[in-house]
Amino acid sequence: MTLEPVVGLEVHLQFSTDTKLFCGCPTAFGAPPNSQTCPVCLGLPGALPVLNARAFAWGIKVALAFGCELARIMKFDRKQYFYPDLPKNYQISQYDQPLAQHGHLDVEVGGEPRRIRIRRIHLEEDAGKLLHEASPTETYVDFNRAGIPLLEIVSEPDVRSAEEAYEYLTELKTTVGYLGVSTCNMEEGSLRCDTNVSLRPAGREELGVKVEIKNLNSFRAVKLALEYEEARQRQCLERGERIVQDTRLWDAKRQVTEPMRSKEEAADYRYFPEPDLVPFVIEPAMVEAAGGQLPELPAARRRRFCEAYGLSEYDARVLTQTWALGRLFEDAVRGANAPPKPVANWIMGDFLAYLNAKQAPLESIKLPGEWFGHLVQLIEDGTISGKMAKEVFVQMLEREVDPNTLVAEGGLRQVVDTAELDALAARVIAAHPGAADEYAKGKLTALMYLVGQGMKQSQGTANPTQLTEALRRRLGGSA
Amino acid sequence: MPAAPASRTPGPADLTLHELRDRLRAGTCSPSEALEDLLARIERRNPALNVYLGCEPERLRGELDRQWRDHPGGRLRGVPITVKSNICVAGEPVSCASRILEGFRPPYDATVIERLRAEGAVIVPRANMDEFAFGSSTENSAFGAARNPRSPALDRVPGGSSGGSAAAVAADVAIAALGSDTGGSIRQPAAFCGVVGLKPTYGRVSRYGLVAFASSLDQIGPLTKDARDAAVLLSVIAGHDERDSTSAPTAVPDYERELDGDIAGMRIGIPALPEAEGGLHADVRTAVDEAVGVLRGLGMKTEAVGLPRLDKSVATYYVVATAEASSNLARYDGVQFGLRRAGPSVLEMSVNTRTEGFGAEAKRRILLGTYVLSQGYYDAYYLQAMKVRTLIRRDFEDAFRRCDVIVMPTAPTPAFRFGEKLHDPLQMYLSDVFTIAANLAGVPALSVCCGTSRAEGLPIGLQLIGRPFEEGRLLRVARAFEDATDWPARRRAFAQAETPR
């Protein structure tokens, strides 16, 4: 009997709005504890929530990007439980009339397209943070995070492997990155993921007993935890044991899942409609406006890059990782009318390596994309050599000067003038009579030695092919 | 009969809000003279009446100086306004008459406080109330009940939950006051104390800064010596507030101007009343009937209307209101503010804090509300109650197609005795049978004095209920009724006599 894993994913995205979901407090990460709070996000008696219009609009944007149906009327509910990081002891969330439902995300796994359905997307407020480290005996609470907008994206249990989960998350993150609504940084907690997995005999409809996994701090952790949990459940079932429905925590150090201390009773959140917020009608105009703001999404862009520029699937994937990188590529190709493949190679190779070495984000590079195209053009028309190009590239980035200007002002132009090259050849032969002799006697490698000397003398500006010809002409050989 | 009246010297604190305002404007009364008179009365009478949970004269004097200086054109320049202890005033103890808020001083002003201050008013905080506005007698105050100044032996409740506000206005230890009304908490104490109490339309007055009891029912409103005062106060506190998503963007009329005008031709709707538990007090029935006669004499026409689900309102209310209350009160856990009683774990700390901090009625309502929202019970209780609530709202819509103002008693009886209903919560709840429906429907309702009981001269309230945002109409009818009767003058005479000492 083959067992197949059935996986669902729950992603929480923290929106990077300037202010919180229900008050005007700033949302910047890393501020001193409780410096970004007010009566509303502290849940002080008498304070009332007011919905952040931008978070609402961003939620609509994400829902549209994932092909969801938007609610006609969206409402908020109170999810009630006692926990000291929750100022009101209830979270304003959405229960039975969420922002959007029935979407999907297409991913590719092992070259095969897979559609993962999205069950629902809803808005809710984040909780504060307990600080245990400050004192051995006391716990402090930092409410800076309380009230930051969260978008919860819940998938259907359509994911069939750890690999697929990884691809789903990667594609989700890429897409959200294009929308510019979240930093999607798992370390800072602006993207969080819980997952659940069960096993069932392949081909059967009904689901097995599922186990939830929490404390996943990276996409890799999600993958490893799912692989571990799948194997663990498989062994259990093979031993004839039953899977217990519970919540387990991923231990990244030991690479195992451990049962969370079980709650004494099933949680009853006592959801009911938030009376402090009226239901929100989602007007067609709002949806249209949000739709109009949607950029071309990664999948469509990948297809277009392959078709319009003749790029490989791999190249297209790398270049569309972020919206900005793809735009840089297109600006380079279109702005300078440069050939796409060499531009792609420069961006994927030297440019990404440069950013990586400098630990610099793409956003820190403010150059016009055309300049990358100019660089490639200079190589293509033989104005500079590949070797010179590396130097021009670095100067372009560090001095922020157009390669065309660099070449014009710095003498970084290849010598292609025949007379000039002939004179250079003459000087080289005169300086190295021994090598010239050896060549005359038939030692062909001596010519390469002379070319090398000539390149050195010209400080790399000579066109190596043309110099070789000039030397050959002078030495009279034709070998 | 009471002992011989120990009449006191009249002073500015005897005045109505509009009288005081006019004299301050005309310069015939100085603002400090008015405040000092009020402070002297608070000092003299509060020990017996317990209408204020504390008073800091120096702070009030300082505030008067600032307010008088900073708001020369203010509509309430120099006028002291008493405020119920569940409305946030920055830096003041806002206890909601509960131990659990011990030491809590909000860092911000409620919107109504900002609006009063912007018109030059002086805020007199800390009016006594039932804990978290849970009650109809102020007996649930953690700091002792307030007393009804109209009961000769001070043995009657002032009503509740805004009992402190109502009793203070009735006894001239307040010029005018703000209360809050979730199921009758302004109107019932107004009726018991013989003053005017107005619960505005839901959304008419911002709730920002009102410590929530039941968010979908709560409204702040005025308790005043006459209808004109209520109009003056409402004009200042009403209006849209972007900090309260449930506040209405409806324009605010000048309610004082709306007082002037004829009521002849308006239609009074008389509903068939549900059988009140323990019966409708005969004196209440008589007083209300006579009041209807007065209104007819003023040219109003009567029309029988049906409010068929009035008898379901108490049950509906105690599901909706307690559900919301159980949630709104969850934040009192000892973590951030108020009382904290330590425990071996955070959860136990919260349990200990709540066990000690909340009174019996608060616990009862939290339990009830938690129960009705629990898995498996939600549909049977909360959802069902919300459906009935919708039907009650429709009943009012239907009724208002046939009439302009619905008239009925505010409370089935005059003020009852201390302890009379304290140990029978259901009896206590049923005393709100006539007031609750207006909260469920979100419509405005006003109580105005229309008589006194024969045996003890306890005030009786006439309730006027209107269409949404027709507070102006209710105030006009109340003003016309006051002009045609002498109840405001009788209240004044009674207060001046200071009969019960």
Interface residues (C-beta under 8 A of the other chain):
Chain A: P39 L42 G43 L44 P45 G46 A47 L48 P49 V50 L51 R78 Q80 F82 P84 P87 K88 N89 Y90 T139 V141 D268 R270 Y271 F272 P275 D276 L277 V278
Chain B: I87 C88 V94 C96 L101 F104 P106 P107 Y108 A110 R207 Y208 G209 L210 V211 A212 A214 S215 S216 E242 R243 D244 S245 T246 A323 E324 S327 A330 R331 D333 V335 Q336 F337 V346 L347 S350 T370 L373 S374 Q375 Y378 Y382
